[in-house]
Amino acid sequence: MRIGILGSGLMGGKLGTIFARAGHEVVFSYARSEQKLKKLGRHGTPRDAVQDADAVLLAVHWSRVDDVLKQAGDVSGKVIVSCSLPMNADDTGLVVAHTSSGAEVLAKKISKARVVSAFNTVPSEVLFGVFAARRKARRPSLLYCGDDASSKQVAAVLIHDVGFEPVDAGPLRIARYTEPFALLVAQLAYEGDEGPELAYRFERFGGKA
Ligand SMILES: NC(=O)c1ccc[n+]([C@@H]2O[C@H](COP(=O)([O-])OP(=O)(O)OC[C@H]3O[C@@H](n4cnc5c(N)ncnc54)[C@H](OP(=O)(O)O)[C@@H]3O)[C@@H](O)[C@H]2O)c1
């Protein structure tokens, strides 16, 4: 697939690099330093990243979402995989919660795009390790949710390519539960040396797993 990265920081830089290693064509965009984008590989403006993309990863701070979308232009029909959490300015809490979620607010902003919420329940620190261990028998689970079946399939492929077992958590409104959960994960990741390792080890509940 061709994947456009909107926000090439900790999450976008790492996930984009892994997608490229997994064989996808990746276009990085949106960082303050051109030098940094150059180091990551093929890069351009947000508009370049979105154009012809089969999937777009949205990986900017919540406060930058409007800016990056404005620069990206028309995203009608695009699969937008968002790992962005609706964090406040000092990253201490969610500005959207309980009766809605960042993913749902985003889907309303870009109602002609197909939004999937994924990758926000994992700390960026563990992504390369998960990718390196992807051939091991037991993969860590990763939740995703969305309202459009075909875009969820695209997200599931990407999640699998990184080395996780994709777990469909249901419609986009389930992000009301996964986003606070993701915030807890992030808090755990900052506790002690083993924090990031512990934080992503969620397993499926019940069933055959
Ligand atoms: N990091 C994690 O472990 C983690 C886990 C779960 C979810 N998330 C979510 O993922 C999203 C991205 O997080 P992150 O940690 O990857 O953030 P980050 O490292 O700050 O990356 C954001 C990117 O946006 C760019 N940016 C910020 N302001 C800009 C501006 N004015 N113009 C152009 N580019 C600008 C940054 O550029 P520079 O590189 O130049 O700073 C960076 O490339 C957030 O919504 C966060 O809540 C993160």
PDBQT file of the ligand as one rigid body, heavy atoms in Angstrom, charges set to zero:
ROOT
HETATM    1  N1  LIG A 301       4.238   8.817  21.754  1.00  0.00    +0.000 N 
HETATM    2  C1  LIG A 301       3.454   7.825  22.166  1.00  0.00    +0.000 C 
HETATM    3  O1  LIG A 301       3.916   6.840  22.779  1.00  0.00    +0.000 OA
HETATM    4  C2  LIG A 301       1.976   7.851  21.883  1.00  0.00    +0.000 A 
HETATM    5  C3  LIG A 301       1.211   6.751  22.248  1.00  0.00    +0.000 A 
HETATM    6  C4  LIG A 301      -0.152   6.743  21.974  1.00  0.00    +0.000 A 
HETATM    7  C5  LIG A 301      -0.723   7.811  21.282  1.00  0.00    +0.000 A 
HETATM    8  N2  LIG A 301       0.032   8.884  20.945  1.00  0.00    +0.000 N 
HETATM    9  C6  LIG A 301      -0.613  10.003  20.236  1.00  0.00    +0.000 C 
HETATM   10  O2  LIG A 301      -0.011  10.118  18.950  1.00  0.00    +0.000 OA
HETATM   11  C7  LIG A 301      -0.001  11.480  18.534  1.00  0.00    +0.000 C 
HETATM   12  C8  LIG A 301       1.416  11.862  18.159  1.00  0.00    +0.000 C 
HETATM   13  O3  LIG A 301       2.217  11.711  19.335  1.00  0.00    +0.000 OA
HETATM   14  P1  LIG A 301       3.803  11.742  19.258  1.00  0.00    +0.000 P 
HETATM   15  O4  LIG A 301       4.295  11.317  20.574  1.00  0.00    +0.000 OA
HETATM   16  O5  LIG A 301       4.256  11.052  18.010  1.00  0.00    +0.000 OA
HETATM   17  O6  LIG A 301       4.029  13.323  19.097  1.00  0.00    +0.000 OA
HETATM   18  P2  LIG A 301       5.304  14.082  18.553  1.00  0.00    +0.000 P 
HETATM   19  O7  LIG A 301       6.514  13.223  18.709  1.00  0.00    +0.000 OA
HETATM   20  O8  LIG A 301       5.274  15.442  19.118  1.00  0.00    +0.000 OA
HETATM   21  O9  LIG A 301       4.990  14.135  16.969  1.00  0.00    +0.000 OA
HETATM   22  C9  LIG A 301       4.113  15.053  16.407  1.00  0.00    +0.000 C 
HETATM   23  C10 LIG A 301       4.679  15.527  15.075  1.00  0.00    +0.000 C 
HETATM   24  O10 LIG A 301       4.017  16.743  14.730  1.00  0.00    +0.000 OA
HETATM   25  C11 LIG A 301       4.995  17.695  14.373  1.00  0.00    +0.000 C 
HETATM   26  N3  LIG A 301       4.591  19.082  14.655  1.00  0.00    +0.000 N 
HETATM   27  C12 LIG A 301       4.197  19.620  15.823  1.00  0.00    +0.000 A 
HETATM   28  N4  LIG A 301       3.941  20.921  15.673  1.00  0.00    +0.000 NA
HETATM   29  C13 LIG A 301       4.190  21.205  14.379  1.00  0.00    +0.000 A 
HETATM   30  C14 LIG A 301       4.111  22.362  13.592  1.00  0.00    +0.000 A 
HETATM   31  N5  LIG A 301       3.743  23.535  14.114  1.00  0.00    +0.000 N 
HETATM   32  N6  LIG A 301       4.432  22.284  12.284  1.00  0.00    +0.000 NA
HETATM   33  C15 LIG A 301       4.827  21.138  11.726  1.00  0.00    +0.000 A 
HETATM   34  N7  LIG A 301       4.944  19.981  12.428  1.00  0.00    +0.000 NA
HETATM   35  C16 LIG A 301       4.624  20.024  13.728  1.00  0.00    +0.000 A 
HETATM   36  C17 LIG A 301       6.185  17.344  15.226  1.00  0.00    +0.000 C 
HETATM   37  O11 LIG A 301       7.338  17.945  14.648  1.00  0.00    +0.000 OA
HETATM   38  P3  LIG A 301       8.798  17.835  15.331  1.00  0.00    +0.000 P 
HETATM   39  O12 LIG A 301       9.225  16.420  15.063  1.00  0.00    +0.000 OA
HETATM   40  O13 LIG A 301       9.590  18.801  14.590  1.00  0.00    +0.000 OA
HETATM   41  O14 LIG A 301       8.619  18.114  16.790  1.00  0.00    +0.000 OA
HETATM   42  C18 LIG A 301       6.168  15.838  15.131  1.00  0.00    +0.000 C 
HETATM   43  O15 LIG A 301       6.786  15.394  13.951  1.00  0.00    +0.000 OA
HETATM   44  C19 LIG A 301      -0.554  12.295  19.716  1.00  0.00    +0.000 C 
HETATM   45  O16 LIG A 301      -1.893  12.610  19.450  1.00  0.00    +0.000 OA
HETATM   46  C20 LIG A 301      -0.456  11.361  20.897  1.00  0.00    +0.000 C 
HETATM   47  O17 LIG A 301      -1.513  11.590  21.806  1.00  0.00    +0.000 OA
HETATM   48  C21 LIG A 301       1.373   8.934  21.233  1.00  0.00    +0.000 A 
ENDROOT
TORSDOF 0
